[in-house]
């Protein structure tokens, strides 16, 4: 988990430097896996490098939620 944390920290830092939004979709994936008892393999294609249709849906839902919250701010 340490390499993943380091990777996400770099992304967050870069977004901060560029003054852009970082949406933590990895947290949404983790929540789905923990809360709904899903398997990581359900969210990625067979090669495990790319999201499956369900994985892409989670990405989209995270982005939509963030955009909606920005609209309310």
PATIKE-443228 format. One record per atom (N, C-alpha, C): atom name; x, y, z; residue in one letter; residue number from 0. Coordinates in pm, whole numbers, plus 50000, padded with zeros to 5 digits. Layout:
BEGIN
<pt><atome>CA</atome><X>X</X><Y>Y</Y><Z>Z</Z><residu>A</residu><num>NUM</num></pt>
...
//
This chain:
BEGIN
<pt><atome>N</atome><X>50083</X><Y>49880</Y><Z>50000</Z><residu>X</residu><num>0</num></pt>
<pt><atome>CA</atome><X>50000</X><Y>50000</Y><Z>50000</Z><residu>X</residu><num>0</num></pt>
<pt><atome>C</atome><X>50086</X><Y>50125</Y><Z>50000</Z><residu>X</residu><num>0</num></pt>
<pt><atome>N</atome><X>50206</X><Y>50115</Y><Z>50053</Z><residu>X</residu><num>1</num></pt>
<pt><atome>CA</atome><X>50296</X><Y>50230</Y><Z>50058</Z><residu>X</residu><num>1</num></pt>
<pt><atome>C</atome><X>50323</X><Y>50288</Y><Z>49919</Z><residu>X</residu><num>1</num></pt>
<pt><atome>N</atome><X>50355</X><Y>50208</Y><Z>49816</Z><residu>X</residu><num>2</num></pt>
<pt><atome>CA</atome><X>50377</X><Y>50266</Y><Z>49684</Z><residu>X</residu><num>2</num></pt>
<pt><atome>C</atome><X>50253</X><Y>50338</Y><Z>49631</Z><residu>X</residu><num>2</num></pt>
<pt><atome>N</atome><X>50135</X><Y>50283</Y><Z>49657</Z><residu>X</residu><num>3</num></pt>
<pt><atome>CA</atome><X>50011</X><Y>50347</Y><Z>49611</Z><residu>X</residu><num>3</num></pt>
<pt><atome>C</atome><X>49993</X><Y>50481</Y><Z>49681</Z><residu>X</residu><num>3</num></pt>
<pt><atome>N</atome><X>50018</X><Y>50486</Y><Z>49812</Z><residu>X</residu><num>4</num></pt>
<pt><atome>CA</atome><X>50005</X><Y>50612</Y><Z>49885</Z><residu>X</residu><num>4</num></pt>
<pt><atome>C</atome><X>50102</X><Y>50716</Y><Z>49828</Z><residu>X</residu><num>4</num></pt>
<pt><atome>N</atome><X>50224</X><Y>50675</Y><Z>49801</Z><residu>X</residu><num>5</num></pt>
<pt><atome>CA</atome><X>50325</X><Y>50765</Y><Z>49745</Z><residu>X</residu><num>5</num></pt>
<pt><atome>C</atome><X>50278</X><Y>50819</Y><Z>49609</Z><residu>X</residu><num>5</num></pt>
<pt><atome>N</atome><X>50225</X><Y>50731</Y><Z>49526</Z><residu>X</residu><num>6</num></pt>
<pt><atome>CA</atome><X>50175</X><Y>50769</Y><Z>49394</Z><residu>X</residu><num>6</num></pt>
<pt><atome>C</atome><X>50062</X><Y>50872</Y><Z>49406</Z><residu>X</residu><num>6</num></pt>
<pt><atome>N</atome><X>49964</X><Y>50845</Y><Z>49492</Z><residu>X</residu><num>7</num></pt>
<pt><atome>CA</atome><X>49852</X><Y>50938</Y><Z>49507</Z><residu>X</residu><num>7</num></pt>
<pt><atome>C</atome><X>49896</X><Y>51070</Y><Z>49568</Z><residu>X</residu><num>7</num></pt>
<pt><atome>N</atome><X>49995</X><Y>51065</Y><Z>49653</Z><residu>X</residu><num>8</num></pt>
<pt><atome>CA</atome><X>50047</X><Y>51188</Y><Z>49713</Z><residu>X</residu><num>8</num></pt>
<pt><atome>C</atome><X>50113</X><Y>51275</Y><Z>49605</Z><residu>X</residu><num>8</num></pt>
<pt><atome>N</atome><X>50185</X><Y>51214</Y><Z>49515</Z><residu>X</residu><num>9</num></pt>
<pt><atome>CA</atome><X>50247</X><Y>51290</Y><Z>49406</Z><residu>X</residu><num>9</num></pt>
<pt><atome>C</atome><X>50139</X><Y>51355</Y><Z>49319</Z><residu>X</residu><num>9</num></pt>
<pt><atome>N</atome><X>50036</X><Y>51280</Y><Z>49287</Z><residu>X</residu><num>10</num></pt>
<pt><atome>CA</atome><X>49926</X><Y>51336</Y><Z>49206</Z><residu>X</residu><num>10</num></pt>
<pt><atome>C</atome><X>49862</X><Y>51454</Y><Z>49277</Z><residu>X</residu><num>10</num></pt>
<pt><atome>N</atome><X>49837</X><Y>51439</Y><Z>49407</Z><residu>X</residu><num>11</num></pt>
<pt><atome>CA</atome><X>49778</X><Y>51548</Y><Z>49485</Z><residu>X</residu><num>11</num></pt>
<pt><atome>C</atome><X>49867</X><Y>51671</Y><Z>49484</Z><residu>X</residu><num>11</num></pt>
<pt><atome>N</atome><X>49996</X><Y>51651</Y><Z>49503</Z><residu>X</residu><num>12</num></pt>
<pt><atome>CA</atome><X>50091</X><Y>51763</Y><Z>49503</Z><residu>X</residu><num>12</num></pt>
<pt><atome>C</atome><X>50095</X><Y>51833</Y><Z>49368</Z><residu>X</residu><num>12</num></pt>
<pt><atome>N</atome><X>50097</X><Y>51757</Y><Z>49261</Z><residu>X</residu><num>13</num></pt>
<pt><atome>CA</atome><X>50100</X><Y>51816</Y><Z>49126</Z><residu>X</residu><num>13</num></pt>
<pt><atome>C</atome><X>49972</X><Y>51897</Y><Z>49102</Z><residu>X</residu><num>13</num></pt>
<pt><atome>N</atome><X>49859</X><Y>51840</Y><Z>49140</Z><residu>X</residu><num>14</num></pt>
<pt><atome>CA</atome><X>49732</X><Y>51912</Y><Z>49123</Z><residu>X</residu><num>14</num></pt>
<pt><atome>C</atome><X>49732</X><Y>52042</Y><Z>49203</Z><residu>X</residu><num>14</num></pt>
<pt><atome>N</atome><X>49786</X><Y>52036</Y><Z>49323</Z><residu>X</residu><num>15</num></pt>
<pt><atome>CA</atome><X>49795</X><Y>52158</Y><Z>49404</Z><residu>X</residu><num>15</num></pt>
<pt><atome>C</atome><X>49883</X><Y>52262</Y><Z>49335</Z><residu>X</residu><num>15</num></pt>
<pt><atome>N</atome><X>49998</X><Y>52218</Y><Z>49285</Z><residu>X</residu><num>16</num></pt>
<pt><atome>CA</atome><X>50090</X><Y>52311</Y><Z>49216</Z><residu>X</residu><num>16</num></pt>
<pt><atome>C</atome><X>50025</X><Y>52371</Y><Z>49092</Z><residu>X</residu><num>16</num></pt>
<pt><atome>N</atome><X>49945</X><Y>52292</Y><Z>49021</Z><residu>X</residu><num>17</num></pt>
<pt><atome>CA</atome><X>49881</X><Y>52340</Y><Z>48898</Z><residu>X</residu><num>17</num></pt>
<pt><atome>C</atome><X>49746</X><Y>52407</Y><Z>48925</Z><residu>X</residu><num>17</num></pt>
<pt><atome>N</atome><X>49708</X><Y>52410</Y><Z>49051</Z><residu>X</residu><num>18</num></pt>
<pt><atome>CA</atome><X>49580</X><Y>52469</Y><Z>49093</Z><residu>X</residu><num>18</num></pt>
<pt><atome>C</atome><X>49462</X><Y>52404</Y><Z>49021</Z><residu>X</residu><num>18</num></pt>
<pt><atome>N</atome><X>49463</X><Y>52273</Y><Z>49021</Z><residu>X</residu><num>19</num></pt>
<pt><atome>CA</atome><X>49352</X><Y>52199</Y><Z>48960</Z><residu>X</residu><num>19</num></pt>
<pt><atome>C</atome><X>49297</X><Y>52098</Y><Z>49061</Z><residu>X</residu><num>19</num></pt>
<pt><atome>N</atome><X>49183</X><Y>52048</Y><Z>49031</Z><residu>X</residu><num>20</num></pt>
<pt><atome>CA</atome><X>49112</X><Y>51956</Y><Z>49120</Z><residu>X</residu><num>20</num></pt>
<pt><atome>C</atome><X>49165</X><Y>51814</Y><Z>49106</Z><residu>X</residu><num>20</num></pt>
<pt><atome>N</atome><X>49183</X><Y>51748</Y><Z>49217</Z><residu>X</residu><num>21</num></pt>
<pt><atome>CA</atome><X>49217</X><Y>51606</Y><Z>49217</Z><residu>X</residu><num>21</num></pt>
<pt><atome>C</atome><X>49099</X><Y>51533</Y><Z>49279</Z><residu>X</residu><num>21</num></pt>
<pt><atome>N</atome><X>49036</X><Y>51446</Y><Z>49204</Z><residu>X</residu><num>22</num></pt>
<pt><atome>CA</atome><X>48923</X><Y>51370</Y><Z>49255</Z><residu>X</residu><num>22</num></pt>
<pt><atome>C</atome><X>48975</X><Y>51232</Y><Z>49293</Z><residu>X</residu><num>22</num></pt>
<pt><atome>N</atome><X>48967</X><Y>51197</Y><Z>49420</Z><residu>X</residu><num>23</num></pt>
<pt><atome>CA</atome><X>49026</X><Y>51071</Y><Z>49468</Z><residu>X</residu><num>23</num></pt>
<pt><atome>C</atome><X>48940</X><Y>50950</Y><Z>49433</Z><residu>X</residu><num>23</num></pt>
<pt><atome>N</atome><X>48939</X><Y>50914</Y><Z>49306</Z><residu>X</residu><num>24</num></pt>
<pt><atome>CA</atome><X>48855</X><Y>50802</Y><Z>49263</Z><residu>X</residu><num>24</num></pt>
<pt><atome>C</atome><X>48901</X><Y>50671</Y><Z>49327</Z><residu>X</residu><num>24</num></pt>
<pt><atome>N</atome><X>49028</X><Y>50662</Y><Z>49363</Z><residu>X</residu><num>25</num></pt>
<pt><atome>CA</atome><X>49076</X><Y>50541</Y><Z>49429</Z><residu>X</residu><num>25</num></pt>
<pt><atome>C</atome><X>49002</X><Y>50519</Y><Z>49562</Z><residu>X</residu><num>25</num></pt>
<pt><atome>N</atome><X>48964</X><Y>50627</Y><Z>49628</Z><residu>X</residu><num>26</num></pt>
<pt><atome>CA</atome><X>48888</X><Y>50615</Y><Z>49753</Z><residu>X</residu><num>26</num></pt>
<pt><atome>C</atome><X>48748</X><Y>50559</Y><Z>49725</Z><residu>X</residu><num>26</num></pt>
<pt><atome>N</atome><X>48690</X><Y>50598</Y><Z>49614</Z><residu>X</residu><num>27</num></pt>
<pt><atome>CA</atome><X>48559</X><Y>50545</Y><Z>49576</Z><residu>X</residu><num>27</num></pt>
<pt><atome>C</atome><X>48569</X><Y>50395</Y><Z>49546</Z><residu>X</residu><num>27</num></pt>
<pt><atome>N</atome><X>48675</X><Y>50356</Y><Z>49478</Z><residu>X</residu><num>28</num></pt>
<pt><atome>CA</atome><X>48696</X><Y>50213</Y><Z>49451</Z><residu>X</residu><num>28</num></pt>
<pt><atome>C</atome><X>48709</X><Y>50137</Y><Z>49582</Z><residu>X</residu><num>28</num></pt>
<pt><atome>N</atome><X>48792</X><Y>50189</Y><Z>49673</Z><residu>X</residu><num>29</num></pt>
<pt><atome>CA</atome><X>48812</X><Y>50121</Y><Z>49801</Z><residu>X</residu><num>29</num></pt>
<pt><atome>C</atome><X>48680</X><Y>50110</Y><Z>49878</Z><residu>X</residu><num>29</num></pt>
<pt><atome>N</atome><X>48600</X><Y>50216</Y><Z>49874</Z><residu>X</residu><num>30</num></pt>
<pt><atome>CA</atome><X>48471</X><Y>50214</Y><Z>49944</Z><residu>X</residu><num>30</num></pt>
<pt><atome>C</atome><X>48380</X><Y>50105</Y><Z>49887</Z><residu>X</residu><num>30</num></pt>
<pt><atome>N</atome><X>48376</X><Y>50094</Y><Z>49754</Z><residu>X</residu><num>31</num></pt>
<pt><atome>CA</atome><X>48293</X><Y>49992</Y><Z>49692</Z><residu>X</residu><num>31</num></pt>
<pt><atome>C</atome><X>48340</X><Y>49852</Y><Z>49730</Z><residu>X</residu><num>31</num></pt>
<pt><atome>N</atome><X>48468</X><Y>49834</Y><Z>49730</Z><residu>X</residu><num>32</num></pt>
<pt><atome>CA</atome><X>48525</X><Y>49704</Y><Z>49764</Z><residu>X</residu><num>32</num></pt>
<pt><atome>C</atome><X>48493</X><Y>49669</Y><Z>49910</Z><residu>X</residu><num>32</num></pt>
<pt><atome>N</atome><X>48509</X><Y>49766</Y><Z>50000</Z><residu>X</residu><num>33</num></pt>
<pt><atome>CA</atome><X>48485</X><Y>49740</Y><Z>50142</Z><residu>X</residu><num>33</num></pt>
<pt><atome>C</atome><X>48336</X><Y>49731</Y><Z>50175</Z><residu>X</residu><num>33</num></pt>
<pt><atome>N</atome><X>48257</X><Y>49827</Y><Z>50127</Z><residu>X</residu><num>34</num></pt>
<pt><atome>CA</atome><X>48117</X><Y>49834</Y><Z>50166</Z><residu>X</residu><num>34</num></pt>
<pt><atome>C</atome><X>48030</X><Y>49728</Y><Z>50099</Z><residu>X</residu><num>34</num></pt>
<pt><atome>N</atome><X>48059</X><Y>49697</Y><Z>49974</Z><residu>X</residu><num>35</num></pt>
<pt><atome>CA</atome><X>47973</X><Y>49606</Y><Z>49900</Z><residu>X</residu><num>35</num></pt>
<pt><atome>C</atome><X>48035</X><Y>49468</Y><Z>49881</Z><residu>X</residu><num>35</num></pt>
<pt><atome>N</atome><X>48152</X><Y>49449</Y><Z>49937</Z><residu>X</residu><num>36</num></pt>
<pt><atome>CA</atome><X>48216</X><Y>49319</Y><Z>49927</Z><residu>X</residu><num>36</num></pt>
<pt><atome>C</atome><X>48257</X><Y>49283</Y><Z>49785</Z><residu>X</residu><num>36</num></pt>
<pt><atome>N</atome><X>48283</X><Y>49385</Y><Z>49704</Z><residu>X</residu><num>37</num></pt>
<pt><atome>CA</atome><X>48325</X><Y>49360</Y><Z>49566</Z><residu>X</residu><num>37</num></pt>
<pt><atome>C</atome><X>48470</X><Y>49314</Y><Z>49565</Z><residu>X</residu><num>37</num></pt>
<pt><atome>N</atome><X>48509</X><Y>49257</Y><Z>49455</Z><residu>X</residu><num>38</num></pt>
<pt><atome>CA</atome><X>48647</X><Y>49218</Y><Z>49433</Z><residu>X</residu><num>38</num></pt>
<pt><atome>C</atome><X>48712</X><Y>49318</Y><Z>49337</Z><residu>X</residu><num>38</num></pt>
<pt><atome>N</atome><X>48840</X><Y>49342</Y><Z>49354</Z><residu>X</residu><num>39</num></pt>
<pt><atome>CA</atome><X>48912</X><Y>49433</Y><Z>49265</Z><residu>X</residu><num>39</num></pt>
<pt><atome>C</atome><X>48896</X><Y>49387</Y><Z>49120</Z><residu>X</residu><num>39</num></pt>
<pt><atome>N</atome><X>48896</X><Y>49257</Y><Z>49100</Z><residu>X</residu><num>40</num></pt>
<pt><atome>CA</atome><X>48885</X><Y>49203</Y><Z>48964</Z><residu>X</residu><num>40</num></pt>
<pt><atome>C</atome><X>48754</X><Y>49240</Y><Z>48895</Z><residu>X</residu><num>40</num></pt>
<pt><atome>N</atome><X>48652</X><Y>49278</Y><Z>48972</Z><residu>X</residu><num>41</num></pt>
<pt><atome>CA</atome><X>48524</X><Y>49321</Y><Z>48913</Z><residu>X</residu><num>41</num></pt>
<pt><atome>C</atome><X>48534</X><Y>49462</Y><Z>48855</Z><residu>X</residu><num>41</num></pt>
<pt><atome>N</atome><X>48637</X><Y>49535</Y><Z>48894</Z><residu>X</residu><num>42</num></pt>
<pt><atome>CA</atome><X>48650</X><Y>49674</Y><Z>48851</Z><residu>X</residu><num>42</num></pt>
<pt><atome>C</atome><X>48752</X><Y>49695</Y><Z>48740</Z><residu>X</residu><num>42</num></pt>
<pt><atome>N</atome><X>48825</X><Y>49589</Y><Z>48706</Z><residu>X</residu><num>43</num></pt>
<pt><atome>CA</atome><X>48927</X><Y>49601</Y><Z>48602</Z><residu>X</residu><num>43</num></pt>
<pt><atome>C</atome><X>48908</X><Y>49493</Y><Z>48496</Z><residu>X</residu><num>43</num></pt>
<pt><atome>N</atome><X>48967</X><Y>49520</Y><Z>48380</Z><residu>X</residu><num>44</num></pt>
<pt><atome>CA</atome><X>48963</X><Y>49420</Y><Z>48273</Z><residu>X</residu><num>44</num></pt>
<pt><atome>C</atome><X>49058</X><Y>49306</Y><Z>48307</Z><residu>X</residu><num>44</num></pt>
<pt><atome>N</atome><X>49056</X><Y>49202</Y><Z>48227</Z><residu>X</residu><num>45</num></pt>
<pt><atome>CA</atome><X>49138</X><Y>49084</Y><Z>48253</Z><residu>X</residu><num>45</num></pt>
<pt><atome>C</atome><X>49286</X><Y>49116</Y><Z>48268</Z><residu>X</residu><num>45</num></pt>
<pt><atome>N</atome><X>49335</X><Y>49218</Y><Z>48197</Z><residu>X</residu><num>46</num></pt>
<pt><atome>CA</atome><X>49477</X><Y>49252</Y><Z>48205</Z><residu>X</residu><num>46</num></pt>
<pt><atome>C</atome><X>49509</X><Y>49334</Y><Z>48330</Z><residu>X</residu><num>46</num></pt>
<pt><atome>N</atome><X>49411</X><Y>49366</Y><Z>48411</Z><residu>X</residu><num>47</num></pt>
<pt><atome>CA</atome><X>49416</X><Y>49444</Y><Z>48536</Z><residu>X</residu><num>47</num></pt>
<pt><atome>C</atome><X>49475</X><Y>49584</Y><Z>48522</Z><residu>X</residu><num>47</num></pt>
<pt><atome>N</atome><X>49505</X><Y>49627</Y><Z>48402</Z><residu>X</residu><num>48</num></pt>
<pt><atome>CA</atome><X>49561</X><Y>49760</Y><Z>48383</Z><residu>X</residu><num>48</num></pt>
<pt><atome>C</atome><X>49453</X><Y>49865</Y><Z>48358</Z><residu>X</residu><num>48</num></pt>
<pt><atome>N</atome><X>49340</X><Y>49823</Y><Z>48304</Z><residu>X</residu><num>49</num></pt>
<pt><atome>CA</atome><X>49237</X><Y>49918</Y><Z>48264</Z><residu>X</residu><num>49</num></pt>
<pt><atome>C</atome><X>49106</X><Y>49886</Y><Z>48333</Z><residu>X</residu><num>49</num></pt>
<pt><atome>N</atome><X>49029</X><Y>49990</Y><Z>48365</Z><residu>X</residu><num>50</num></pt>
<pt><atome>CA</atome><X>48901</X><Y>49966</Y><Z>48431</Z><residu>X</residu><num>50</num></pt>
<pt><atome>C</atome><X>48804</X><Y>49890</Y><Z>48340</Z><residu>X</residu><num>50</num></pt>
<pt><atome>N</atome><X>48720</X><Y>49811</Y><Z>48404</Z><residu>X</residu><num>51</num></pt>
<pt><atome>CA</atome><X>48611</X><Y>49745</Y><Z>48334</Z><residu>X</residu><num>51</num></pt>
<pt><atome>C</atome><X>48497</X><Y>49846</Y><Z>48320</Z><residu>X</residu><num>51</num></pt>
<pt><atome>N</atome><X>48387</X><Y>49803</Y><Z>48265</Z><residu>X</residu><num>52</num></pt>
<pt><atome>CA</atome><X>48271</X><Y>49892</Y><Z>48254</Z><residu>X</residu><num>52</num></pt>
<pt><atome>C</atome><X>48229</X><Y>49940</Y><Z>48393</Z><residu>X</residu><num>52</num></pt>
<pt><atome>N</atome><X>48227</X><Y>49851</Y><Z>48490</Z><residu>X</residu><num>53</num></pt>
<pt><atome>CA</atome><X>48192</X><Y>49889</Y><Z>48628</Z><residu>X</residu><num>53</num></pt>
<pt><atome>C</atome><X>48295</X><Y>49985</Y><Z>48687</Z><residu>X</residu><num>53</num></pt>
<pt><atome>N</atome><X>48421</X><Y>49963</Y><Z>48657</Z><residu>X</residu><num>54</num></pt>
<pt><atome>CA</atome><X>48525</X><Y>50054</Y><Z>48704</Z><residu>X</residu><num>54</num></pt>
<pt><atome>C</atome><X>48509</X><Y>50193</Y><Z>48645</Z><residu>X</residu><num>54</num></pt>
<pt><atome>N</atome><X>48480</X><Y>50200</Y><Z>48516</Z><residu>X</residu><num>55</num></pt>
<pt><atome>CA</atome><X>48456</X><Y>50329</Y><Z>48452</Z><residu>X</residu><num>55</num></pt>
<pt><atome>C</atome><X>48333</X><Y>50398</Y><Z>48511</Z><residu>X</residu><num>55</num></pt>
<pt><atome>N</atome><X>48233</X><Y>50320</Y><Z>48545</Z><residu>X</residu><num>56</num></pt>
<pt><atome>CA</atome><X>48112</X><Y>50376</Y><Z>48607</Z><residu>X</residu><num>56</num></pt>
<pt><atome>C</atome><X>48147</X><Y>50440</Y><Z>48740</Z><residu>X</residu><num>56</num></pt>
<pt><atome>N</atome><X>48233</X><Y>50376</Y><Z>48818</Z><residu>X</residu><num>57</num></pt>
<pt><atome>CA</atome><X>48274</X><Y>50434</Y><Z>48946</Z><residu>X</residu><num>57</num></pt>
<pt><atome>C</atome><X>48352</X><Y>50564</Y><Z>48926</Z><residu>X</residu><num>57</num></pt>
<pt><atome>N</atome><X>48440</X><Y>50566</Y><Z>48826</Z><residu>X</residu><num>58</num></pt>
<pt><atome>CA</atome><X>48511</X><Y>50690</Y><Z>48794</Z><residu>X</residu><num>58</num></pt>
<pt><atome>C</atome><X>48411</X><Y>50801</Y><Z>48764</Z><residu>X</residu><num>58</num></pt>
<pt><atome>N</atome><X>48315</X><Y>50772</Y><Z>48676</Z><residu>X</residu><num>59</num></pt>
<pt><atome>CA</atome><X>48217</X><Y>50872</Y><Z>48636</Z><residu>X</residu><num>59</num></pt>
<pt><atome>C</atome><X>48134</X><Y>50920</Y><Z>48755</Z><residu>X</residu><num>59</num></pt>
<pt><atome>N</atome><X>48092</X><Y>50827</Y><Z>48840</Z><residu>X</residu><num>60</num></pt>
<pt><atome>CA</atome><X>48012</X><Y>50865</Y><Z>48957</Z><residu>X</residu><num>60</num></pt>
<pt><atome>C</atome><X>48090</X><Y>50957</Y><Z>49050</Z><residu>X</residu><num>60</num></pt>
<pt><atome>N</atome><X>48217</X><Y>50930</Y><Z>49070</Z><residu>X</residu><num>61</num></pt>
<pt><atome>CA</atome><X>48301</X><Y>51014</Y><Z>49156</Z><residu>X</residu><num>61</num></pt>
<pt><atome>C</atome><X>48313</X><Y>51155</Y><Z>49097</Z><residu>X</residu><num>61</num></pt>
<pt><atome>N</atome><X>48334</X><Y>51163</Y><Z>48968</Z><residu>X</residu><num>62</num></pt>
<pt><atome>CA</atome><X>48347</X><Y>51293</Y><Z>48902</Z><residu>X</residu><num>62</num></pt>
<pt><atome>C</atome><X>48216</X><Y>51370</Y><Z>48908</Z><residu>X</residu><num>62</num></pt>
<pt><atome>N</atome><X>48106</X><Y>51302</Y><Z>48882</Z><residu>X</residu><num>63</num></pt>
<pt><atome>CA</atome><X>47975</X><Y>51367</Y><Z>48886</Z><residu>X</residu><num>63</num></pt>
<pt><atome>C</atome><X>47946</X><Y>51420</Y><Z>49026</Z><residu>X</residu><num>63</num></pt>
<pt><atome>N</atome><X>47973</X><Y>51339</Y><Z>49129</Z><residu>X</residu><num>64</num></pt>
<pt><atome>CA</atome><X>47949</X><Y>51385</Y><Z>49267</Z><residu>X</residu><num>64</num></pt>
<pt><atome>C</atome><X>48030</X><Y>51510</Y><Z>49298</Z><residu>X</residu><num>64</num></pt>
<pt><atome>N</atome><X>48157</X><Y>51512</Y><Z>49253</Z><residu>X</residu><num>65</num></pt>
<pt><atome>CA</atome><X>48241</X><Y>51629</Y><Z>49280</Z><residu>X</residu><num>65</num></pt>
<pt><atome>C</atome><X>48189</X><Y>51751</Y><Z>49205</Z><residu>X</residu><num>65</num></pt>
<pt><atome>N</atome><X>48151</X><Y>51734</Y><Z>49079</Z><residu>X</residu><num>66</num></pt>
<pt><atome>CA</atome><X>48098</X><Y>51848</Y><Z>49003</Z><residu>X</residu><num>66</num></pt>
<pt><atome>C</atome><X>47970</X><Y>51902</Y><Z>49065</Z><residu>X</residu><num>66</num></pt>
<pt><atome>N</atome><X>47885</X><Y>51813</Y><Z>49112</Z><residu>X</residu><num>67</num></pt>
<pt><atome>CA</atome><X>47761</X><Y>51856</Y><Z>49177</Z><residu>X</residu><num>67</num></pt>
<pt><atome>C</atome><X>47790</X><Y>51931</Y><Z>49306</Z><residu>X</residu><num>67</num></pt>
<pt><atome>N</atome><X>47887</X><Y>51885</Y><Z>49382</Z><residu>X</residu><num>68</num></pt>
<pt><atome>CA</atome><X>47921</X><Y>51955</Y><Z>49507</Z><residu>X</residu><num>68</num></pt>
<pt><atome>C</atome><X>47983</X><Y>52091</Y><Z>49477</Z><residu>X</residu><num>68</num></pt>
<pt><atome>N</atome><X>48059</X><Y>52103</Y><Z>49369</Z><residu>X</residu><num>69</num></pt>
<pt><atome>CA</atome><X>48116</X><Y>52231</Y><Z>49330</Z><residu>X</residu><num>69</num></pt>
<pt><atome>C</atome><X>48006</X><Y>52329</Y><Z>49290</Z><residu>X</residu><num>69</num></pt>
<pt><atome>N</atome><X>47903</X><Y>52278</Y><Z>49228</Z><residu>X</residu><num>70</num></pt>
<pt><atome>CA</atome><X>47792</X><Y>52364</Y><Z>49185</Z><residu>X</residu><num>70</num></pt>
<pt><atome>C</atome><X>47721</X><Y>52422</Y><Z>49308</Z><residu>X</residu><num>70</num></pt>
<pt><atome>N</atome><X>47713</X><Y>52345</Y><Z>49416</Z><residu>X</residu><num>71</num></pt>
<pt><atome>CA</atome><X>47646</X><Y>52390</Y><Z>49538</Z><residu>X</residu><num>71</num></pt>
<pt><atome>C</atome><X>47733</X><Y>52486</Y><Z>49620</Z><residu>X</residu><num>71</num></pt>
<pt><atome>N</atome><X>47863</X><Y>52484</Y><Z>49599</Z><residu>X</residu><num>72</num></pt>
<pt><atome>CA</atome><X>47956</X><Y>52569</Y><Z>49678</Z><residu>X</residu><num>72</num></pt>
<pt><atome>C</atome><X>47942</X><Y>52714</Y><Z>49642</Z><residu>X</residu><num>72</num></pt>
//
